[in-house]
């Protein structure tokens, strides 16, 4: 994960309220889009002068240090003007990492054809976790291809609402 940090004179409501995060996302998304970057998430942690606002970005092919620097230079002044918080904080712009949990449909769709690990909210056939190749994903359904012990493949269809967490399987 790449990170570039700088203190910015902004203020954050304690514990980063959801409405503040939504406002930040609304401000930053179009700016990052013009740079060819996608806003993945905004995370606010800490309180008072120890607050940190993490802006997580991505793009096809992955994020570089240069992308983080360009994004930081673009979003810092925009947040200064919008002034969505009442005190100072540290702004960090970084890649969300290869093994980040999927949050949006785009995360699933970007992983089609790759091995993923899916943790379920309730066990299925006694299993809480399923690992397989992501074949398809839409708003409601995730389809995995699972290699079975008999050297065949099984297809598993999961309701997206039954998934507690999904992420790429990183193989070294």
LINVENDA-V716239 format. One record per residue. N is the residue number from 0. SS is DSSP state (hx for helix, st for strand, lp for the rest). PHI is phi in radians with two decimals (999 if undefined). Layout:
n->{N N}
ss->{SS SS}
phi->{PHI PHI}
This chain:
n->{0 1 2 3 4 5 6 7 8 9 10 11 12 13 14 15 16 17 18 19 20 21 22 23 24 25 26 27 28 29 30 31 32 33 34 35 36 37 38 39 40 41 42 43 44 45 46 47 48 49 50 51 52 53 54 55 56 57 58 59 60 61 62 63 64 65 66 67 68 69 70 71 72 73 74 75 76 77 78 79 80 81 82 83 84 85 86 87 88 89 90 91 92 93 94 95 96 97 98 99 100 101 102 103 104 105 106 107 108 109 110 111 112 113 114 115 116 117 118 119 120 121 122 123 124 125 126 127 128 129 130 131 132 133 134 135 136 137 138 139 140 141 142 143 144 145 146 147 148 149 150 151 152 153 154 155 156 157 158 159 160 161 162 163 164 165 166 167 168 169 170 171}
ss->{lp lp st st st st st st lp lp lp lp lp lp lp lp lp hx hx hx hx hx hx hx hx hx hx hx hx hx hx hx hx hx lp lp lp st st st st st st st st lp lp hx hx hx lp st st st st st st st lp lp lp lp lp lp hx hx hx hx hx hx hx hx hx hx hx hx hx hx hx hx hx hx lp lp lp lp lp lp st st st st st st st lp lp lp lp lp lp lp lp lp hx hx hx hx hx hx lp lp lp lp st st st st st st st st st st lp lp st st st st st st st st st st st lp lp lp st st st st st st st lp lp lp lp lp st st st st st st st hx hx hx st st st st st st lp lp lp lp}
phi->{999 -1.76 -2.53 -2.25 -2.15 -2.77 -1.30 -2.15 -1.39 -2.33 -2.16 -2.11 -1.07 -0.95 1.15 0.90 -1.07 -1.04 -1.15 -1.15 -1.12 -1.03 -1.10 -1.09 -1.06 -1.09 -1.27 -1.45 -0.92 -1.15 -1.14 -1.16 -1.04 -1.14 -1.59 1.37 -2.03 -1.97 -1.38 -1.56 -2.90 -2.19 -2.16 -1.94 -2.29 1.40 -2.64 1.07 -1.22 -1.64 -1.22 -2.26 -1.91 -1.78 -1.86 -1.78 -2.14 -2.64 -2.78 -1.00 1.57 1.72 -1.77 -1.86 -1.05 -1.06 -1.08 -1.10 -1.12 -1.06 -1.12 -1.05 -1.11 -1.45 -1.48 -0.97 -1.10 -1.12 -1.23 -1.04 -1.20 -1.22 0.77 -1.37 -2.29 -1.55 -2.56 -1.28 -2.74 -1.76 -1.70 -2.13 -2.09 -2.67 -1.32 -1.33 1.64 -1.16 -1.73 -1.17 -1.17 -1.28 -2.01 -2.17 -1.00 -1.04 -1.11 -1.13 -1.12 -1.16 -1.64 -1.03 1.60 -2.00 -1.33 -2.27 -1.97 -2.07 -1.73 -1.65 -1.32 -2.33 -1.14 -2.12 0.90 1.40 -1.93 -1.60 -2.25 -2.19 -2.09 -3.02 -1.45 -1.31 -1.67 -2.76 -2.64 -2.42 -0.98 -1.95 -2.30 -2.16 -2.03 -2.04 -1.82 -1.99 -1.31 -1.71 -1.17 -1.55 1.07 -2.08 -2.06 -1.94 -1.82 -2.04 -1.85 -2.14 -1.22 -1.02 -1.28 -1.54 -1.66 -1.42 -2.82 -2.42 -2.76 -1.14 -1.58 -1.62 -1.94 -1.66}
